[in-house]
Amino acid sequence: MFRTVNDQPTLWDSILPPELLVLPVELGRVDALLDDSVFFAPFAAYFDARIGRPSIPMETYLRLMFLKFRYRLGYESLCREVADSISWQRFAGSRSEPGFPSRPR
């Protein structure tokens, strides 16, 4: 199943102080660009909404890959950094879910 956006808010979102809800300037600009659905179009042909396991939201995947490329991180270090940064979690669309993203084993 093809999902583009993680649109489920959590209780954690409602208790964060307002200053933690604002993204840094650079991430805010990239966030505005990635909100365009044109980035999801190339992936839609490869996912069937009727069968298969639900994917992670494609928006989350693209945003994580941006962070990985921008900050020259490996997958394990990307997971550690996202787990430690509220602003990176919000940018990636994780909605501050515990354990997001899954740490490599």
N, C-alpha and C positions, 0 to 999 in steps of 0.2 A: 504494500500500500504506500503510495507516494504522499508524503506530507511536506508542505513547504514551510510552515510556521508552527512554532510551539505557542499556542494561544491560551494555555491554561495558567491563569494567575495562581499564586500560592499565598498562603498566610504570611510567609516570610516577606513577600513584597510589601505588604501593608504595614509592617512594623519597622521597616528600614527608615532611618532619618532621611529627609529630603535631599541633603547634600550628597548622600551615597547613590541617589537615583540619577544623578547627572553624569554623563560620560565625559571623559577628557576630550578636549577640542578635536584632536586628530581622529579619535574613534567616533566622535559625534558626526564628523563629516563623512567618514566611510559608512557609518550606520545609515545616514540619509541616502547615500548612493545604493547601498545593498537592499534598501526597502523596495526597489523597483523589481517587478515580477519578471523582467526580461532575463534576469540571472537564473531563473528556475526553468525557463523554457527548454534549454538543451537537455535537461534531465528527465523531463516528463515522459518522453518516448520510451524510456527504459524501465518505467515502473507501471505496474498494473494495479489500479485501485481496488480491484475485486479479489485478487489472490495474493498470497504471500504474506510474509511477516511485515508489519509496519516498519518503515525505515525511521532513522532519526530524522528530524525535520531538516530538509535540505538547506534551509536558511542557517541553521546551526552549523552544519557541516561547512558551508562556504565561509562563514565567519571565523570558524576555528582555523580553516586553512589560510585565511588572511592573516590571522595572528601568528600562525606558524611561519609563514613566509616573511612577514614584516619584521618580526623579531628574531628570525633565523633560529628557530627552536626545533628540536627533534620532537617526536611524538610524546615520549615520556616527560620531557621537560615542559612541553605545552600543557599536558594534563596537570602537572604540578602547579604551574603558574596560574592556570585558569582556576584551579581549586583554591588557590590562595588569594585571588583578586576578585572582589565583588564587582568592580567595574568591568573586568574582562568577562565575568559570568553574565552580566547584564548585556554586554555587547553581543556575546555569542547566543543570547536568547535562551539561556538555561533556566531563567526564572529562579535562580539561586536554589536549585534543587540539591539536596544532600547527595554527595557522591558524583556530581557532574563535573566534568566528563568522567567516565569510568577510568580509573587509574590502571595502567597496564600491569599485568601480572607477570 
